[in-house]
Amino acid sequence: MDRKKIFGYLKAFLIISLFFLLSLQIPDDPDFGLHLNTGRFILTNKIFPQTDIFSFSLPSHPYVYYSWLSDILISLVYDNMSFFNMIGISGLVRLAFLWTMLGAISTYVLYRSSGDTFWVWLIFMVVVTVIISSIKVRPQMFSYVFCIILLCLLLRLRLRTMQKVKINILTESASFILLFLLWANMHLGFIAGLLIMIIFLTVDFLVDREKSFVSKLYLYVGIIIFSLLSTLLNPYGLDLYRQAREIFTSPILRKMNFEWMSLISREPPHWIFAGCVIIVYLFYLKQKKIDWRLFIISLVLFLLTLRSIRTAMMFLVFFLPIVSKTLMVLPSPMRLIKTFSLNRLPLYLALTVLPLGIFYRVIFNITDLKNSIEELDSNNTIINKYNYPSATIDYLKNDPKKYRLFNYYVWGGYLVWKIPQNKVFFTGFMDTFKTDGRYFFEDYFDIADVRNNWEEILNKYQIDAVLLPSSTKLVGKLRKSGNWSIVAEDGNSILLVKGD
């Protein structure tokens, strides 16, 4: 084997290793415990729950556990492997997502052009460094991977139709059927996947009207119908779509849940990002060859992201190829650094700072991971770093009494994980629940913020314990009350119990 090949393998190994180290994270998502215990419930009881199983407040409220298969996988990995193995596996899943993203971008760019791929790698490394911390151990991560696989399947289908290859509807639909069958049982993001596929195939059919357009029409319609039908093969049937509609149309979710808020309602950096997207679109539209399929898909996803940042990651999957294609008209900076020149000093600095920044992020991530592991309690959970309760949880574990616990909504999944024997007031699954004609979220905030008829609502749910951050208004109110007493507190939380 010559030195060039050896150097190439070493370079690939180094890059993959760096990205893997970037991908290692402690499972700290607030809803991790909900997914873990949902999987455990299904495996133990051999049934698919139809109502809320974690709260005492609305135990009969219907709910579709749309990520049931992901939840089972999470519980199997967690219960049968060490916590550190789980960190490694989650890192591999993140790495798979990032690497398939690069593959999709490269496939698209090389399929559309024979230009230099320098910009593909540059954009990929920048994006990875920025978004790596937002990819959590949660079912949504599977949607990102499936979204990239869908893009690759669509590009492959487009390539085969261009080459006039004879295609059988059933055999060509098989990969799409399998994809959406898995996707529909692992995460609700399959709805976005269906939208992406329908837009791609519709635009492709309208843009490239060929002599064989009738057979092409049959092929595309067949793929869409078979894919739609495959999503119905789930434990909840059409209720899966009703749950999706309820979530996406919920105004309270976009108002109260940080992940569902509009892009333009966030901080100024998000506005700058939106402005940069528009600028890239304007430059892209000036090119001679425009891929209307990817452009329209990314535009639709961008508009959806303006409404809710939940679709931002899928938007990036289809937007990055457009960015790469737009920048490929520029010369590769690697050609300009062969000879040193003072007027190219900013370029040298930029190309030096980027790898140093990535290397710093890797070192920071390893140090952060090491410090986090040192803070693990006896049950392998993070306490100080993520502001979860500790002493108060220990008290509840050792107290045989089962309280009707009013909890901080961010801690719902954590409490389900740590004290599964004690049902809670609110979890992340209850964002869209309604009771007495209004959203359950409103009952929660009326109590927590001590507003309106909060005492009446408190008594309605027969709450006899409160676990909240000490700065919450309700805590201040109950402290002054003679009916409530503090039984445990730590730096993050306070537990008050109602007297007999």
C-alpha positions in Angstrom: 0.0 0.0 0.0 1.5 3.4 -1.0 2.0 6.3 1.3 -0.8 8.3 -0.3 -3.4 5.7 0.6 -2.1 5.2 4.1 -2.2 9.0 4.6 -5.8 9.0 3.3 -6.9 6.3 5.7 -5.2 8.0 8.6 -6.9 11.3 7.7 -10.3 9.6 7.5 -9.7 7.9 10.8 -8.7 11.1 12.5 -11.8 13.0 11.2 -14.2 10.2 12.2 -12.5 10.0 15.6 -12.8 13.7 16.2 -16.5 13.7 15.3 -17.1 10.7 17.5 -15.5 12.5 20.5 -17.7 15.5 19.7 -20.7 13.2 19.7 -20.2 11.8 23.2 -22.7 13.3 25.6 -24.5 12.4 28.9 -28.2 11.6 28.3 -29.6 14.8 29.8 -32.7 15.4 27.8 -35.7 16.3 30.1 -37.9 13.7 28.5 -35.3 10.9 28.5 -36.9 9.2 31.6 -40.3 9.3 29.9 -39.0 7.4 26.8 -37.1 5.0 29.0 -40.0 4.1 31.2 -42.5 4.0 28.3 -40.3 1.3 26.7 -40.1 -0.5 30.0 -43.9 -0.4 30.4 -44.5 -1.9 26.9 -41.9 -4.6 27.4 -43.2 -5.5 30.9 -47.0 -5.4 30.2 -46.9 -6.5 26.6 -49.5 -3.8 25.7 -49.4 -0.4 24.0 -50.8 2.2 26.4 -53.7 4.3 25.2 -53.8 6.9 28.0 -51.4 8.8 30.2 -49.5 6.4 32.4 -47.2 8.7 34.3 -49.4 11.4 35.9 -52.1 11.3 38.7 -53.7 14.5 37.4 -55.1 13.2 34.1 -54.6 9.4 34.2 -57.5 8.7 31.7 -56.5 11.3 29.1 -55.9 9.6 25.7 -52.4 9.7 24.4 -50.6 8.2 21.4 -47.1 7.0 22.3 -45.9 7.6 18.8 -42.2 6.9 19.4 -42.9 3.5 21.1 -40.3 1.6 19.0 -37.6 4.2 19.8 -38.6 4.0 23.5 -38.2 0.2 23.5 -34.8 0.5 21.9 -33.7 3.1 24.5 -34.9 0.9 27.4 -33.2 -2.2 26.0 -29.9 -0.4 25.6 -30.1 1.3 29.0 -31.2 -1.8 31.0 -28.9 -4.3 29.3 -25.7 -2.2 29.0 -23.7 -0.1 31.2 -24.3 3.7 31.4 -21.0 4.3 29.7 -21.8 1.9 26.9 -25.0 3.9 26.3 -23.0 7.1 26.0 -20.9 5.4 23.4 -23.9 4.0 21.5 -25.6 7.4 21.5 -22.3 8.9 20.2 -22.3 6.4 17.4 -25.9 7.3 16.5 -25.0 11.0 16.4 -22.0 10.2 14.3 -24.1 8.2 11.9 -26.5 11.1 11.6 -23.6 13.6 10.9 -21.8 11.3 8.5 -25.0 10.5 6.5 -25.6 14.2 6.3 -22.2 14.7 4.8 -22.9 11.8 2.4 -26.2 13.3 1.3 -24.6 16.7 0.7 -21.7 15.3 -1.2 -24.0 13.0 -3.2 -26.1 15.9 -4.3 -23.3 18.3 -5.1 -21.3 15.7 -7.0 -24.4 14.6 -8.8 -25.2 18.1 -9.9 -21.6 19.3 -10.5 -18.0 18.2 -10.9 -16.7 21.2 -8.9 -14.3 21.2 -5.9 -15.8 19.7 -2.7 -13.8 22.0 -0.4 -16.8 24.0 0.5 -18.8 20.9 1.2 -16.3 19.9 3.9 -16.0 23.4 5.3 -19.7 23.9 5.7 -20.1 20.4 7.2 -17.4 21.0 9.8 -18.8 24.4 10.8 -22.4 23.0 11.0 -21.2 19.9 13.1 -19.4 22.1 15.6 -22.5 24.3 16.0 -25.3 21.8 16.1 -23.6 18.8 17.8 -24.8 19.9 21.3 -28.5 20.1 20.2 -28.6 16.4 19.1 -29.9 14.6 22.2 -30.6 11.0 23.1 -34.2 11.1 22.0 -36.5 9.6 19.3 -36.2 12.8 17.3 -32.7 11.8 16.5 -34.0 8.9 14.4 -36.1 11.3 12.4 -32.9 13.2 11.4 -31.2 10.0 10.2 -34.4 8.9 8.3 -34.7 12.3 6.7 -31.1 12.0 5.3 -31.8 8.5 4.1 -35.0 9.7 2.4 -32.9 12.4 0.6 -30.5 9.7 -0.6 -33.4 7.5 -1.8 -35.0 10.3 -3.7 -31.7 11.3 -5.4 -31.1 7.7 -6.3 -34.6 7.4 -7.8 -34.1 10.6 -9.7 -30.8 9.3 -11.1 -32.4 6.1 -12.2 -35.3 7.8 -14.0 -32.8 10.1 -15.8 -30.8 7.1 -17.0 -34.0 5.5 -18.4 -33.6 2.4 -16.3 -36.6 0.1 -16.3 -38.1 0.4 -12.9 -40.7 -1.9 -11.3 -43.1 0.0 -9.0 -43.2 -2.6 -6.3 -39.4 -3.2 -6.1 -38.6 0.5 -6.2 -41.3 1.2 -3.5 -39.9 -1.4 -1.2 -37.1 0.8 0.2 -39.6 3.7 0.8 -42.1 1.3 2.4 -39.5 0.0 4.8 -38.2 3.5 5.6 -41.7 4.9 6.4 -42.8 1.8 8.2 -39.9 2.2 10.7 -40.2 6.0 10.8 -43.9 6.0 11.6 -43.2 3.7 14.6 -40.2 5.6 15.9 -41.1 9.2 15.7 -43.8 11.6 14.5 -41.3 13.3 12.1 -42.4 10.9 9.4 -45.2 13.4 8.6 -42.5 15.8 7.5 -40.9 13.0 5.6 -44.1 12.3 3.6 -44.4 16.0 2.8 -40.8 16.1 1.6 -41.3 13.0 -0.6 -44.5 14.3 -2.1 -43.0 17.7 -2.9 -39.8 16.2 -4.4 -41.7 13.7 -6.7 -44.4 16.3 -7.7 -41.8 18.9 -8.6 -39.7 16.4 -10.4 -42.6 15.2 -12.5 -43.6 18.8 -13.4 -40.1 20.1 -14.1 -39.0 17.1 -16.3 -41.9 16.3 -18.6 -40.5 13.4 -20.7 -42.0 11.1 -23.3 -42.4 8.4 -20.7 -44.2 10.8 -18.3 -47.2 8.4 -17.9 -45.1 5.5 -16.6 -43.2 8.1 -14.4 -46.5 9.3 -13.1 -47.6 5.7 -12.2 -44.2 5.1 -10.5 -44.4 8.3 -8.4 -48.0 7.9 -7.4 -47.4 4.3 -6.5 -44.5 5.1 -4.3 -46.5 7.8 -2.5 -49.5 5.5 -2.0 -47.5 2.6 -0.8 -45.5 4.8 1.6 -48.7 6.3 3.0 -50.2 2.9 3.6 -47.1 1.6 5.3 -47.4 4.4 7.9 -50.8 2.9 9.0 -49.0 -0.3 10.2 -48.7 1.0 13.7 -50.4 0.2 17.0 -52.5 3.4 16.9 -53.6 3.5 13.3 -55.1 6.8 12.1 -54.8 8.2 15.7 -51.1 8.7 14.9 -52.2 11.4 12.3 -54.6 12.9 14.8 -51.9 13.2 17.4 -49.6 14.9 14.8 -52.4 17.4 13.9 -53.0 18.1 17.6 -49.3 18.8 18.3 -48.6 20.9 15.2 -51.7 23.1 15.5 -51.4 23.7 19.3 -50.9 27.4 20.1 -49.9 26.7 23.7 -47.1 24.5 22.6 -45.5 27.2 20.5 -46.0 29.6 23.3 -44.7 27.6 26.3 -42.4 24.9 24.8 -39.0 26.3 23.9 -38.4 23.7 21.2 -41.7 24.6 19.4 -41.3 28.4 19.4 -41.1 30.4 16.2 -37.6 31.1 14.8 -38.4 34.8 14.7 -39.5 34.9 18.3 -36.1 33.8 19.5 -32.9 35.8 20.2 -31.2 38.1 17.6 -28.8 35.4 16.3 -31.7 33.5 15.0 -32.9 36.5 13.1 -29.4 36.9 11.6 -29.6 33.2 10.6 -32.9 33.8 8.9 -31.5 36.7 7.0 -28.5 34.7 5.9 -30.8 32.0 4.6 -32.7 34.5 2.5 -29.4 35.9 1.1 -28.2 32.4 0.1 -31.6 31.8 -1.7 -31.2 35.0 -3.7 -27.7 34.0 -4.8 -28.8 30.5 -5.6 -31.7 31.7 -7.8 -29.2 33.6 -9.9 -27.5 30.4 -11.0 -28.1 28.9 -14.4 -29.0 25.5 -13.2 -31.5 25.4 -10.3 -32.6 22.3 -8.6 -36.2 23.2 -8.0 -36.9 20.0 -6.1 -34.4 20.8 -3.3 -35.1 24.5 -3.5 -38.8 24.2 -2.9 -38.4 21.5 -0.2 -35.9 23.7 1.7 -38.1 26.7 1.2 -41.2 25.0 2.6 -39.1 23.6 5.6 -37.7 27.1 6.1 -41.2 28.6 6.3 -42.2 25.8 8.8 -39.0 26.7 10.8 -40.1 30.3 11.0 -43.3 28.9 12.5 -41.5 26.4 14.8 -37.8 25.6 15.1 -38.7 22.0 15.6 -38.2 21.5 11.8 -34.8 23.4 11.8 -32.6 20.3 11.6 -34.6 18.8 8.7 -34.4 22.2 7.0 -30.6 22.1 7.3 -30.4 18.7 5.6 -31.9 20.2 2.5 -30.5 23.6 2.8 -26.8 22.7 3.1 -26.6 21.2 -0.4 -27.9 24.5 -1.7 -25.3 26.4 0.3 -22.6 24.1 -1.0 -23.8 24.5 -4.6 -23.9 28.3 -4.2 -20.4 28.5 -2.8 -18.9 26.1 -5.4 -18.8 29.0 -7.9 -16.0 30.4 -5.7 -12.4 29.1 -6.1 -11.2 26.6 -3.5 -9.0 28.5 -1.0 -6.6 25.5 -1.0 -5.4 26.5 -4.4 -4.5 30.0 -3.1 -2.3 28.9 -0.3 0.3 27.1 -2.4 2.3 30.3 -2.5 2.6 32.6 0.6 1.4 36.2 0.2 0.7 38.8 2.9 -2.6 39.7 1.2 -3.7 36.2 1.8 -3.0 36.3 5.5 -6.7 36.5 6.5 -7.2 33.3 4.5 -4.4 31.5 6.3 -5.7 32.7 9.7 -9.3 31.5 8.8 -8.1 28.1 7.7 -6.0 27.8 10.9 -8.7 29.0 13.3 -11.3 26.5 12.1 -9.5 23.3 12.9 -8.2 24.8 16.1 -11.8 25.7 17.0 -12.9 22.1 16.3 -10.0 20.7 18.3 -10.9 23.0 21.2 -14.5 21.9 21.1 -13.4 18.2 21.2 -11.2 18.9 24.3 -14.0 20.9 25.9 -16.4 18.1 25.3 -14.1 15.4 26.7 -13.4 17.6 29.8 -17.1 18.3 30.2 -18.0 14.6 29.9 -15.3 13.7 32.5 -16.6 16.3 35.0 -20.2 15.2 34.4 -19.3 11.5 35.1 -17.6 12.5 38.3 -20.9 14.1 39.4 -23.0 11.0 38.8 -25.1 9.9 41.7 -25.5 6.3 42.6 -28.1 5.8 39.8 -26.0 7.3 37.1 -27.8 10.6 36.7 -26.5 14.2 36.5 -27.4 16.5 39.4 -25.4 19.7 39.6 -24.7 20.2 35.9 -28.3 20.1 34.8 -30.0 21.6 37.9 -32.0 18.5 38.7 -33.2 17.9 42.3 -31.0 15.6 44.4 -31.7 15.7 48.2 -35.4 16.1 47.6 -35.4 13.1 45.3 -33.6 11.0 48.0 -36.3 12.0 50.5 -39.0 10.9 48.1 -37.3 7.6 47.4 -37.0 6.7 51.1 -40.5 7.9 52.0 -43.0 5.0 51.7 -45.9 7.5 51.2 -47.0 8.1 47.6 -47.6 11.8 47.3 -49.8 13.7 44.8 -46.8 15.7 43.8 -47.0 19.0 42.0 -43.7 19.2 40.1 -41.7 21.6 38.0 -42.7 20.7 34.5 -39.1 20.4 33.2 -38.4 17.8 35.9 -41.4 15.5 35.0 -39.4 13.1 32.9 -36.5 13.0 35.4 -38.9 12.2 38.3 -40.6 9.4 36.3 -37.1 8.0 35.8 -35.9 8.3 39.4 -39.1 7.7 41.4 -41.3 5.7 39.1 -43.4 4.5 42.0 -44.7 8.1 42.6 -46.8 9.5 39.8 -46.4 13.2 39.1 -48.5 16.2 38.2 -47.0 17.2 34.9 -44.7 15.6 32.3 -43.4 16.6 28.8 -46.0 14.3 27.2 -48.8 16.5 28.5 -48.0 19.7 26.6 -51.1 19.5 24.4 -53.5 17.9 27.0 -56.8 19.7 27.6 -59.1 19.6 30.6 -62.4 21.5 31.2 -62.1 23.2 27.8 -58.6 24.6 28.3 -55.0 23.5 28.1 -53.6 21.7 31.1 -50.5 23.9 30.8 -52.7 26.8 32.0 -53.7 24.9 35.1 -50.0 24.3 35.8 -49.0 28.0 35.4 -52.0 29.2 37.4 -50.7 27.1 40.3 -47.0 27.8 39.9 -47.4 31.5 39.4 -50.1 31.9 42.1 -52.6 33.5 39.8 -56.3 33.4 39.2 -58.0 30.7 41.3 -54.8 28.8 42.0 -55.9 27.5 45.4 -59.1 26.1 43.9 -57.1 24.3 41.2 -54.6 23.0 43.8 -57.4 21.5 45.8 -59.1 20.1 42.7 -56.1 17.8 42.0 -55.7 17.1 45.8 -52.1 18.0 45.7 -50.3 17.2 49.0 -46.6 17.8 48.0 -44.8 20.4 45.9 -41.3 20.0 44.3 -40.2 23.2 42.6 -37.2 25.5 42.2 -37.0 27.6 45.4 -37.5 30.8 43.4 -41.0 29.8 42.2 -43.8 32.1 43.4 -45.8 29.1 44.7 -42.9 28.2 47.0 -42.8 31.7 48.5 -46.6 31.6 49.1 -46.6 28.1 50.7 -43.6 29.0 52.9 -45.8 31.6 54.6 -48.6 29.2 55.0 -49.0 27.2 58.2 -50.4 24.2 56.4 -47.2 23.4 54.5 -43.7 22.5 55.8 -40.3 22.1 54.2 -39.1 18.5 54.4 -36.1 18.6 52.1 -34.2 21.1 50.0 -30.9 21.4 48.1 -29.3 24.0 45.8 -31.7 23.3 43.0 -35.1 22.4 44.6 -37.3 22.5 47.6 -39.9 19.9 48.7 -42.9 21.0 50.7 -45.5 18.7 52.2 -49.0 19.5 53.2 -49.8 18.9 56.9 -52.5 16.5 57.9 
